[in-house]
Amino acid sequence: MPLHRRLPKRGFSSPFRKAYAVVNVESLNVFEAGETISPDLLFGRGIVRVQREALKILGSGDLKVALTVQAHAFSKSAEEKIAAAGGKVEVLK
């Protein structure tokens, strides 16, 4: 029997994968205008339930308050919606 049929099929997991905690822009409407949003603040308020290596903000929904948002990654639509609401985006390393 050929070798490719004898070996178990288990898939592939990249050892360089980065696990993101994901938050939608819509979830940030609970904060007051002018606040600085950090990953620790989101975890403390329960918006992010599991603390991961990095935080990514996605652009689902609308943002109605001007905030300064600190995260490790942003989608393009999230950056545009935060800027349109009068807020700022800060990328963490």
GITA-V166823 format. One record per pair of residues at least 6 apart in sequence whose C-alpha atoms are under 7 Angstrom apart, sorted by sequence separation. I is the first residue (numbers start at 0). J is the second residue. D is the distance in Angstrom with one decimal. If there is no record, write none. Layout:
I:J:D / I:J:D
This chain:
41:47:5.7 / 42:48:6.3 / 81:87:6.5 / 42:50:6.8 / 78:88:6.7 / 55:70:6.2 / 38:54:6.6 / 54:70:5.4 / 55:71:6.0 / 56:72:6.5 / 57:73:6.2 / 58:74:6.4 / 54:71:5.3 / 55:72:4.6 / 56:73:4.8 / 57:74:5.3 / 53:71:5.6 / 54:72:6.5 / 55:73:5.5 / 56:74:6.4 / 58:76:4.9 / 62:80:6.5 / 72:90:6.4 / 58:77:3.9 / 61:80:7.0 / 62:81:6.7 / 65:84:5.2 / 67:86:5.4 / 68:87:6.3 / 69:88:6.3 / 70:89:6.6 / 71:90:5.3 / 57:77:5.3 / 64:84:6.0 / 65:85:4.8 / 66:86:4.5 / 67:87:4.6 / 68:88:5.2 / 69:89:4.7 / 70:90:5.4 / 71:91:4.7 / 56:77:6.5 / 63:84:6.1 / 65:86:4.3 / 66:87:6.4 / 67:88:6.0 / 68:89:6.0 / 69:90:5.9 / 70:91:5.5 / 71:92:6.2 / 62:84:6.4 / 69:91:6.4 / 20:47:6.9 / 20:50:6.8 / 20:51:5.6 / 35:66:6.1 / 36:67:6.1 / 37:68:6.5 / 19:51:6.0 / 24:56:6.5 / 32:64:5.2 / 33:65:5.8 / 34:66:5.5 / 35:67:4.7 / 36:68:4.8 / 37:69:5.0 / 38:70:6.5 / 18:51:6.2 / 19:52:6.3 / 20:53:6.2 / 21:54:6.0 / 22:55:6.4 / 23:56:5.7 / 24:57:6.1 / 32:65:5.1 / 33:66:5.1 / 34:67:6.3 / 35:68:5.9 / 36:69:5.9 / 37:70:6.6 / 18:52:6.0 / 19:53:4.9 / 20:54:4.8 / 21:55:5.0 / 22:56:5.0 / 23:57:4.7 / 24:58:5.4 / 25:59:6.4 / 28:62:6.1 / 32:66:5.9 / 33:67:6.8 / 18:53:6.6 / 19:54:5.3 / 20:55:6.1 / 21:56:6.0 / 22:57:6.1 / 23:58:5.8 / 24:59:5.9 / 25:60:4.6 / 28:63:6.3 / 19:55:6.1 / 21:57:7.0 / 23:59:5.4 / 24:60:6.0 / 25:61:5.4 / 28:64:6.4 / 24:61:6.5 / 25:62:5.7 / 24:62:6.1 / 24:77:6.4
